[in-house]
Amino acid sequence: MDEKQLNAMLQMASKKLGMTPEELKTAAMSGDVNSLLSKMDKSSADKVKAVMKDKSITDELAKRFNK
């Protein structure tokens, strides 16, 4: 996933969650997962939890967010 795709995903996710992209990024970077998951429907929250369990994906996202 390149930077453009990541930003597009961040924009889309923030709109669905009713947050600004900055709020979403801050919550994700601070590890405040519960505030993010509480704004999602159960199916979406379960998908996020599954992705978060995959260390290779979370490591890649962390690297990209820290740029």
N, C-alpha and C positions, 0 to 999 in steps of 0.2 A: 504494500500500500504506500503510495507516494504522499507527499505533503498536501497536494491538492485534494486527493481522495479523503485524507484524514480530516481536513478542514470541512469538506462537504458533509462527511459523516457527523462531525461535531455540530455543524449548523442544523442538520436534520434532527439529530437527537435532542438538541436543546429546545427546538420548537415543539417537539412532541412532549417534552417534559415541562414546558412552560417556564424555562429558565433561559438566561442569556448564555451564549457560548462560554463567556468568561466564568459565570457561576458554575456551569457544568465542569469546566476544566479545573477550577479550584476545588470543587467537591471531589472530583476524581483524583486529583493530585494529593489531597489531604487524607485520602482514604475514607472519606465520609460516604461510604457506599449505601448505608441505610437510607440517607436522605434521597439518594437517587432512586433506589429500588422502591421506596414508598410512593413515588410518583408514577410508577409503571403498573400496567396490568400484570396479573400473575404470570401469564405466559411469557411476556417480555422479560420480566424480572428473572424468571427461571432460566431463560436463554443467557442473560447477562451473567448470572451466577455460574453457568456452565463454562462460559468463556473465561471467567475470572479464575476458574480452577486450572486452566491451562497456562502453566508458568511461561512457556515460550511466547504466547500471545501477550500476556500482561507485561512481560519484559520488553517486548517490542513496542508496545503502546507507551510504556514509561519512557523509553528512549526518545520516542518522537515527541512526547509532550514536553520533555525537558530541553528541547532545542530552543 
